[in-house]
Amino acid sequence: MEIKVLVAAHKNYAMPKDDLYLPVFVGKAIHPDVNHSFQGDNTGDNISAKNPYYNELTAIYWGWKNLDLDAMGLVHYRRYLSLNHKKSLDAVLSRQQAVDLLQDHDIILPPKRRYYIETIESHYRHSHENEPLDVMTQVIAEKYPEYQASYQKVMKRTWAHMFNMFIMKRGPLNEYCKWMFDVLSEVEKRIDISNYSTYEKRVYGFLSEPLLDVWLDQHPEYSTTEVNYVFMEHTNWFKKGGAFLKRKIVGYK
């Protein structure tokens, strides 16, 4: 089985040695001289120039369109899938482990991220500009009404598979990417983000995160399994928790 897990990166960084992983410099079309050792997302069919708005999705799009694989995945240069909780590049999911998991499953996912006191919709609204979410809701209702029940179900949950991290066999990957990028492309046609902050202009990356679970709920024929998620750097949970509660109390600013 030919598998590659793309590692989305926007700067030079240490990478796993296992050849399962392919480091991809995202936004290469905008920063052609920053890195010459990682694969750029600007060859072949690509949306590299949209990286400030699509985040790691430019790597997913590039791999989907340009790599001939049996399965493809995405992780981040500091976030990896693993069978343990050890913060080491030597302990991330290996090629053989991925092959073994895909013998019985179609899709490998990170653990659910749980918010407990708010839904996926309220979390988004407290964290980001609200118009894009409203427009995406309209797009799904108009273009993909068969997904509406799954969409409403996911947005009312208090958990989601975040960060656009996964490994998928080619069949579901093709179906998911075609649907997800079509939804986002339609949203892009309908909103004006010119006055958004630099952070909020990453809107299509933010919108895509709940779409993975919407698509999964609509396609129960595909078998999934979860493995651990490892963040390679120290997380200040006190700071993150404070920011979370502030958003919850005062809303998005």
C-alpha positions in Angstrom: 0.0 0.0 0.0 1.4 3.3 -1.1 0.8 5.9 1.6 2.0 9.4 2.3 1.2 11.7 5.2 1.8 15.3 4.3 3.4 17.4 7.1 2.1 21.0 6.6 4.8 23.5 7.5 5.4 27.2 7.0 9.0 27.3 8.2 12.0 25.1 8.6 11.5 22.5 11.3 12.7 19.0 12.3 10.7 16.3 10.6 10.1 12.5 11.2 12.7 10.2 9.6 10.1 7.6 8.6 9.5 7.9 4.8 5.7 7.8 5.5 6.0 11.5 5.9 6.3 14.1 3.2 7.1 17.7 4.5 5.1 20.2 2.5 5.9 23.9 2.6 2.5 25.6 2.4 2.1 28.9 0.6 5.2 28.3 -1.5 3.7 30.4 -4.3 3.8 33.4 -1.9 7.2 32.6 -0.3 9.3 30.9 -3.0 12.6 31.6 -1.3 11.9 30.6 2.3 12.5 26.9 2.1 14.2 24.7 -0.6 14.2 21.3 1.2 10.5 20.6 1.6 8.1 19.9 -1.2 6.2 23.0 -2.2 2.4 23.1 -2.5 2.8 25.2 -5.7 3.4 22.5 -8.4 0.9 20.9 -10.7 -2.8 21.6 -9.9 -2.6 23.8 -6.8 -4.1 26.6 -4.7 -0.9 27.6 -3.0 -1.5 31.3 -3.4 -4.6 30.9 -1.3 -2.7 29.7 1.7 -3.3 32.8 3.8 -7.0 32.0 3.6 -7.0 28.2 3.4 -4.3 27.3 5.8 -3.1 23.6 5.6 -5.9 22.9 3.1 -3.5 24.0 0.3 -1.3 21.0 1.2 -4.3 18.7 1.2 -5.4 20.0 -2.2 -2.0 19.7 -3.7 -1.6 16.1 -2.5 -5.1 15.1 -3.6 -4.6 16.5 -7.1 -1.0 15.5 -7.7 0.0 12.3 -5.8 -0.9 8.8 -7.0 -1.4 7.0 -3.7 -3.5 4.3 -2.1 -4.0 6.5 1.0 -3.0 10.0 2.0 -3.1 12.0 5.2 -2.2 15.3 6.8 -0.5 16.3 10.0 1.2 19.5 11.1 4.9 20.2 11.8 4.1 20.3 15.5 1.0 18.0 15.6 1.2 14.3 14.8 -0.8 11.1 15.1 0.7 8.4 17.3 -0.1 5.2 19.1 1.3 6.6 22.4 1.6 10.0 24.1 5.4 10.4 23.8 6.5 13.8 22.5 9.1 12.6 20.2 9.4 12.5 16.4 10.7 8.9 16.8 7.4 7.9 18.4 4.9 9.2 15.8 2.8 6.9 13.7 5.0 4.7 11.6 4.4 3.4 8.0 3.8 -0.1 9.2 1.4 1.0 11.9 -0.5 3.1 9.3 -0.7 0.1 7.0 -1.9 -2.2 9.7 -4.6 0.2 10.8 -5.8 0.7 7.2 -6.2 -3.1 6.7 -9.3 -2.9 8.8 -10.3 0.8 8.5 -10.8 3.4 5.7 -9.9 6.4 7.8 -7.5 7.2 10.7 -8.5 10.1 12.9 -7.1 12.0 15.9 -9.1 11.8 19.1 -12.2 13.9 19.4 -11.6 17.3 20.9 -14.2 18.0 23.6 -15.5 21.4 24.5 -18.0 20.2 27.2 -19.7 23.6 28.0 -20.4 24.7 24.4 -21.3 23.3 21.0 -19.2 23.3 17.9 -21.4 26.1 16.5 -21.2 28.3 19.7 -17.4 27.7 19.9 -17.0 28.9 16.3 -19.2 31.9 16.9 -17.3 32.9 20.0 -14.0 32.5 18.2 -14.5 33.9 14.7 -16.4 36.2 12.4 -19.9 34.9 12.2 -20.8 35.7 8.6 -18.8 32.9 6.9 -20.5 30.3 9.1 -23.9 31.7 8.2 -23.0 31.6 4.5 -21.7 28.1 4.7 -24.9 27.0 6.4 -26.8 28.5 3.4 -24.5 26.9 0.9 -25.0 23.4 2.3 -28.8 23.9 2.5 -28.9 25.0 -1.2 -26.2 22.8 -2.9 -26.2 19.8 -0.6 -29.6 19.5 1.2 -28.9 15.8 1.8 -26.1 16.9 4.2 -28.3 19.3 6.2 -29.3 16.7 8.9 -25.6 15.7 9.4 -24.6 19.4 9.4 -27.0 20.4 12.1 -26.2 17.3 14.2 -22.4 18.0 14.1 -22.8 21.7 14.9 -24.9 20.9 18.0 -22.3 18.4 19.3 -19.7 19.4 22.0 -16.9 17.5 20.2 -15.2 17.4 16.9 -12.1 16.0 15.1 -10.1 19.1 14.7 -7.0 20.4 12.9 -7.8 18.7 9.5 -5.7 15.8 10.6 -6.5 12.4 9.0 -5.3 9.5 6.9 -7.7 8.3 4.2 -7.8 5.7 1.6 -8.1 7.0 -1.9 -11.8 6.4 -2.4 -13.1 8.4 0.6 -10.3 11.0 0.1 -11.5 11.7 -3.4 -15.1 12.0 -2.3 -14.4 14.1 0.8 -12.0 16.6 -1.0 -14.4 17.1 -3.9 -17.3 17.9 -1.5 -15.3 20.0 1.0 -13.5 22.1 -1.5 -16.7 22.7 -3.5 -18.5 23.9 -0.3 -15.6 26.3 0.6 -15.3 27.5 -3.0 -18.9 28.5 -3.0 -18.6 30.3 0.4 -15.6 32.1 -1.0 -17.7 33.5 -3.9 -20.3 34.9 -1.5 -18.3 36.7 1.2 -15.9 39.6 1.3 -13.0 39.1 3.8 -11.0 42.2 2.7 -11.6 43.9 6.0 -10.9 40.9 8.2 -7.8 40.7 10.4 -4.9 38.6 9.1 -6.0 35.9 11.5 -9.6 35.9 10.5 -8.7 35.8 6.8 -7.7 32.2 7.5 -11.5 31.6 7.4 -11.7 28.7 5.0 -9.3 26.7 7.1 -11.5 27.4 10.1 -14.7 26.5 8.3 -13.3 23.2 7.0 -12.7 21.7 10.5 -16.3 20.8 11.3 -16.9 19.8 7.7 -14.9 16.7 8.2 -17.3 15.3 10.8 -20.3 16.4 8.7 -18.9 14.4 5.8 -18.2 11.4 8.1 -21.7 11.5 9.5 -23.1 11.5 6.0 -21.0 8.5 5.0 -21.2 5.8 7.7 -20.2 3.2 5.1 -16.6 4.2 5.8 -14.9 2.6 8.8 -12.9 5.0 11.1 -10.5 4.5 13.9 -8.9 7.0 16.3 -5.3 7.2 17.5 -3.6 9.5 19.9 -2.7 13.1 19.0 0.7 14.5 20.1 1.7 18.1 20.2 5.5 18.5 20.1 5.7 21.7 22.1 4.6 22.7 25.6 1.0 23.9 25.8 0.1 26.7 28.2 -3.2 25.3 29.3 -3.8 28.1 31.8 -3.5 30.7 29.0 -5.6 28.7 26.5 -8.3 28.1 29.2 -8.4 31.7 30.0 -8.8 32.7 26.4 -11.5 30.1 26.0 -13.5 31.4 28.9 -13.1 35.0 27.8 -14.5 34.1 24.4 -17.4 32.3 26.0 -18.3 35.2 28.2 -17.7 38.2 26.0 -18.0 36.6 22.5 -15.9 37.1 19.4 -13.9 40.4 19.1 
